[in-house]
Amino acid sequence: MYDVIVIGAGVTGCAVARELSRYKANVCVLEKCEDVCEGTSKANSAIVHAGFDAAQGSLMAKLNVRGNEMMDKLCEDLDIPFKRNGSMVVCIHKEALEGLKDLYDRGVANGVKDMKILSREEALEMEPNLSDNVQGALYAPTGGIICPFKLTIAMAENANMNGVEFRFNTKVEDITKNDDGTWKIRTNNGEYLTRYIVNAAGVYADKIHNMVSEKKAHIIERRGDYCLLDKEAGTHVTHTIFPQPTKLGKGVLVSPTVHGNLIVGPTAVDIEDKEGTNTTAEGIADLQAKANDHVKNLPLRKVITSFAGLRAHLEQHDFVIEEVADAPCFIDCLGIESPGLSSSPAIGEMVGNMLKEKMNLENKDNWISKRKDILDPSKLSIEERNELIKKNPAYGNIICRCESISEGEILDAIHRPLGARSLDGVKRRTRAGMGRCQAGFCSPRTMEILNRELGLSYEEITKSGGRSNIVLERTKNQKGEQA
């Protein structure tokens, strides 16, 4: 019997789990995939929004601004990269300039600090590669960039260090209420009993909600295509550049990443497929055309990969975080779309406080607030790095040439709390495979390490769990003879 089960190990579920790990409670996270950060949390803009876009008075606005405020301390405690590079909403039509004032006023009402409306000349001085058609811009210095993988993984690891259990490859199939008021969760890996449930299942959160409530929810899967450019293009802009928003969202942005790349996206296409993360030629062409509207001379020949993510959109375009009226002890986190990543620390705080009050939870005396990330040898001096390699030669064995990732870093990724068990698990923790060749060189060597360290056969090693196997069968025996 658990006190709380969290369904979903994306950024929302992991933020809730970390908050709950502060208290004397038996907490478990159920995740249908083989790792944390497998859904929307791994495929988004990697932006910490300032908070001027969400409607005044909405829960989305409140949690965006609060999450933004929490981010510096959280990232310091969890040892993950975060940079306040500032964001700019660019106006390219003179007749739309008044819209910047509307955004500014909304931001002030939401509590966003230090915003400024820039003239054409001021905007171009800050960002020379803006479109020649720029008329002005709204500048918000509190906007930032972050690594969504690192944030989600770090919160999960910290929660696990503090006693939260994680059950992967565990898909929720049914939820029923017991006579004593507790919940029974049936999964493909057995049954779980719990007093409370937190539904943080992303695009699947409506399905989980509808298992327990007569008032049905419907999430619209909104697909967004992205292009990621090589680090050679990473300084084309230094701020996050937005067009003026529309009813479909904040539009196609152009932004540096914390790792030195340039990201362009997303589009916004409503679909009816909770696994529809395929890119299309039409989507990428539309994306690139829209990006060029606001930033000129984009080096789109330096694209190293494209990808798509899904947003869990609700018609009311606001977060729904509440105890379900006809399902006591069941907490919904519905419609956590952009700015969900920015809001995640505040969502965790909100749900944690709700459950602390409802369950009379007590604080732990020995809660661990800090966590160390995987050692990055590139941040060491030459002398320190040489000493590290002398003590542990694995840090001198480069596995991923594009990102200069060593065997030592991959070993750390595998053996730390909730360690990697797939190629993508290693990639999200270390960036091995995220460079120019997109894992063409390092995949076989990473597979060798997974095989050696985890005892997985090559046929068992996957790209990202499930049936994403790399090697299906052996065609030669160990002597090199045809099998």
N, C-alpha and C positions, 0 to 999 in steps of 0.2 A: 504493500500500500504506500503510495506516494502522497505527499501533501499537495504538490502541484506538478502537473505535467504540461510542458510547453510543446505545442505541435508546430514544428518548423524551425530549422536551424539557419535561417537567413539572418540578416542584420537585425531585424526586429526581434526574432526569437532569441538570438544570442544576447541582445541588449537586455531583454527581460530576464534571461537566465542569470546574467551577471548581477543585476540588481537583486534578484531573489537570493543569490549566493551570500548576500550580506547577513541573512537571517537564519535562525535555527529552524530549518525546514528541509524536508526530504524532497528534492526537486529532480526531475528527469526531463530531458528534451528528446522527442521522437522526430526523426528525420527520414524521409523516404529515400533519399539519395545516400551515396557512400561517404559524404563529407559535408562539412558546413559550407555555406556560401555557394550553393550549386544552382540557385535560381536567379531571380531578379537582382539579388545582391552582387552577383558576379558580372552582370552585364548592364552597366549604367554609365552615367556621365562622370562619375568620380568627383562630384562637385559638392561642396558645402555651401548651400544657398544662404544668402543674407537674410531673406524673409520678407522682401517687399512685394512678392508676387501673389501670395495667398490672400484670399478675401479677408477683409477686416472682421475681427470677431470670430473667425473660424478656428477650430481646433488645430487645423493644419498650420495656420499662422502662428498661433501660440507655441506649438511644439517645435516649429522650425526655428523661431528666434531663440527659444530656450535651448534647443539642441546645439545651435551655433555657439551660444555662450559657453556651453559645457565642453566644447570640443578641445580647446587647448589643454585643459587639465587632464581630460581623459586620454588624449594621445600622448601626453607626457608620462602618465602613469603606465600606459600600455606599451610605450616605447615604439610608436609607429609614426610614419611621416605625415605631417600636416603643414600646409602653408597657406597663410592668408594673402593670396595674390591679388584679391580684389576683383569685383565683377563690373562689367559695363554693359548696359542695355543701349544698343545703338539704334538711332532713328535715321532712316535714309530718305524720308519723305517730309518735306517742310510742313505739309498740312497735318502731319501726325505728331508734331513736336509737343502739342498739348498733352498727348498721352504720356510723355515722360513725367510731366507734373502730376498726373493722376497716380502714376506708380510711386513717385516720391511721397505724395501725401499718404498713400496706402502704407508705404514703408514706415513713415513716421508714426502712423496710428498703430502699426503692429509692434513698434518698439525697436526698429532697426536704427542703428546709430551712425552718425557721421556721413550720411549720404550727401551727394552734391550733383546738381545738374550742370553738365559741361557744355560749353559752346563747341562749335565745329572745330575751332582752332585748338582749344584745350584737349579735345578728344584725340585729334591727330597728333598732338605733341606727345600724349601718353602712349598712343598706339599708331605709329606711322603707316602700318599696313591695313588700316581700316579703309573701307570703300571710299572712293573719291566722292560718292554721293552723300556721305555722312553729313547730317545737319546738326547733330548734338547727341548727347549720351547721358544716361543716369549712371553715376559711379557710386558703388557701394564697397568701401574698403574692407568690410567684415566678411565678404565672400571669400571662399577658400577652395583648395583642392586637396584631395586625400586619396589613399589607396583603399578601395572598398573591400578588397580581399583581406588586407592586413587588419582593417578595423574589425571585420566580422570574425576572423580567426582569433584575433587577440582577445576579444570579449568572450568567445567560447572557451579559449584556453584558460583565461582568468576564472571563469565560472567553474570550469572543471577542477582547477587547482583548489577551489573553495568548496568542493564536494558535489557539484552538480553532475549527474550522470548523463551521458549522451548515448542514444541507441540509433545507429545508422542502419540503412537498408531496411527501415521499419515503416511501412506504409499503413496509415490508419484506414481501416475498411468499414468500421461501424462504431458508434458510440451509443451506449444505453445508460439509463439512470437506474441504480440499484435501489432497493426498498429503504436502505438506510441513508439515502441521499448522496452516496458517493457515485462516482462514474466508473463504468467499465468500458475500456477502449479495446476493441478487437483489431489486431494488426496481422499482417502476413507473418509476423514473428511472435505470435502468442498474444495473450491478453494482459492488460495493465489496469490496475485499480488506483484511483486517485480521488482526493477530496475536491480539488479545483482543476480546471483546464484553462489554459491560455491558448487561444487560436491565433497563431502567427504564421499561417500557411501560405501567405503570399497570394498568387493567382488562384490557389486552391482553397483559400479561406472561405469562400462562399459554400463550397461543397461540405467542408467541415461544419460550418454554421448550420447548414440545412439538415444535418444529421440530428440536430437537437432542438430546432426551433420550428414552430409553425409559420412564423413570419419569414418568408424565404428571402435570401440575399442573391444578388446577381452581380458578379464581377465581369467587366468588359476587359478582355485581354487586348491591350494596346501595344502593338509591336513598334520598336524603335530600332532603326539601322544605324550603325556607327562605322566610321573608318578610323583606324589608328595609324598614325604616320611615324616614320623613323625619327630617331633622336636628332638627326641632322635638321629636321624641321621644327624641333621643339621650341625654338625661340622666335618663331614667326610672329607670335603674339605673347605677351607676358601676363595679361589679364584674361579672365574668362569673358568671352565676347558673346552676348546674347542679342538676337533681334528683339523687337517689341513682341510681347506674347500675344497668342491668339487663343480661341476657345479650345484648341487641341493641345495647348501646353505652351512651354517657354520657347519653343522653336529650336532650330538647328544652331547649336553653339559651336564655337571654336575655342579650344582651351589648351594650355600646357597641362601636363600631368606631373605629379610629384616625382615621377621617375625620369622626366626629361623628354617624353614623347609629346606629340600633338594629337588631340582627339577632336573629331568632328562628328556631330550628331546631336540628338537622334531625330529621325522622322517620326511620324505618328500615324499608324494605320490600325484601325480596330479590326480584330479578327475573332474567330470562334475556335481557338485551339490553344489549350493551356501549355502545349509543348511547341508552339509555332515559332521557334527561334531561328528559322532559316532566313538567310538574306536573299534578296532578289536583285537582278540587274536593274530593274526599274527603280527599286528603292534606293540603291546606291547612287544611281544617276540623279535622282531627285534630291538626295542628300547633298551631293556635291554642288549641284546648281544653286541650292538655297544657301549653302555656306559661302559661296562666292558673291552672294548679294551684299554681304556685310564686311567681308575680309577679302582684300584683293591679293592676287598673285599667290594663292594657296598652292603649295608644292604637292599637288595631289599625285604626282608620279612617285612620291615617296611613301605611298600607302604600303604598309607591311602586312596588314590583315584587316578584314571587315568582320563584323559580328552583329547580332541582334539580341535585344533583351525585351522582356515583356513587363508592362506596368499594370498593376491591379487597380483598374479604374472603376469607380462608382459614379453613377449618374449625378449624385449631389456634389461630387468633386470635393470631398472632405474626408478626413480620417473618421472612422467609427471605432472608438475605444470605450467599451462599456460592458457591464454584466448584462447578459441577454435576459430580457424581461421574463420570458417563459422558460428559461433554463438557468435557474439559480446556480451559482458557483461555476459558471462558464463565462469566461471573459473573451470578448471579440477584439481582435485588432484587424479591422477590415479596411480595404481601400488604401493600403499603405503604398501609395505611388510617390513620385517626386513631389515634395522634398523628403521622402521617407528616410533616405540615407542621412541627410542632415539632421532629421528629427529623431533618429533612432536612440540617442542617449536619453532624450527627454521622454520618449515613449517608454523606454525601460524604467525610468524613474517614476512615471505616472502609474504604470501597471504595478510596479513594486510597492508603491505607496498604497494603492487600492487593496492589494492582497495583505499588506502588513496590517492595515486597519481591519479588514474583514476577518482575518485569521488570528489577530492578536499576536503577530510574530515578534520575536525578540531578536535584537541584534546579536551577532556573534562577537565574542571577545577577541577572536583571533583571525578576523577577516583580513585577507591579503588583497590590498588594493593595487599592487604593482605587478608587472610582468615584463620580463626581458624578451625582446625579439631575437630572432636568429642573428648571430654575429655577422656583421658585414665587414669583411677584411678591407674593402676599398676605403673605408673610413679611418683606417689606421695609418700611422706613419710608416715609412719604409722599414724603419728599425723595428717597430712593433709588429709589423706583418712578418718580417723575417724571423722574429722570435716566436711568433705563433706557429709558423710552418715548422720551425725547429722542434717545437713541442708536439705538434700534431701535423705530420706531413700531408694529411688529407686536404688541408687548406692550401696546399701548393699544387694540387691536382685539379686543373681547370676542366670542368665537365661541359659547361655552356660557354662557348667562346664569345657569342654575341653580347651576353650580359656579364661575362667574367664571373660565373658562378662556380664555386669550388665543390669538390666532393665533401668537404667538411660541412659546408652549409646544407647540402642535401641530406647528409647523415643527421644533422640537427633537426631538419624538417621532419624526418621520418620518426625519430625517437623522442621528440618532445610530446607534451600532453596533446592528445587527439591528433597524433602524427599522421603524415601523408601516407596513403596506400595506393596512389595512382599517379600517373604522369601529371595530370592536371592538379592533383593535390600538392605535388612537389612544385609545380609551376607557380601556383598561387602563393605559396609560402616563400619561395626563393627567387622567382622570375626566371628560372631555368626553362628555356623554351619560348620566352616572350620577345626575343630579339628579332633581328632582321631575317634570319633564316627560319623563324617560326618552328623551332624544335627539330629541324631536319638533321642537324648534326648531333644534338645531345640526347635525343630520345633513346637510341640503343644503349648508350652508356648509363642513362638514368635507370633504364630497365634492368641492367646488370646489377646496379646497387639495390633496387627494390627486391630483386631475386635473391641476392646474397643476404640482405639484412632482415627481410621479412619471411624468407623461406617460401615465397610465392613462385610457382613455376612461371615460365614465360607465357604459357597459355592462360594463366590466371591474371596476369597483369593487364590492367585496362587503362584507357585514356582517362575516363571519368566515371568508373563504376558501371554497374549494369552489364549490358552486352557490348560495351565499347572496347572489346578485346583487340589487341594489336596483333598478336600471333594466334592463329587459329589451330594450326597443327604443324608438326615437324615434317619436313620433306627429306631430311637426311639424318642418318644416325650420327653418333658422336665421332665415328671414324670418317665421316664425310661421304659415306656410301648412300646411294639413293634408298630411301625407306620404302 
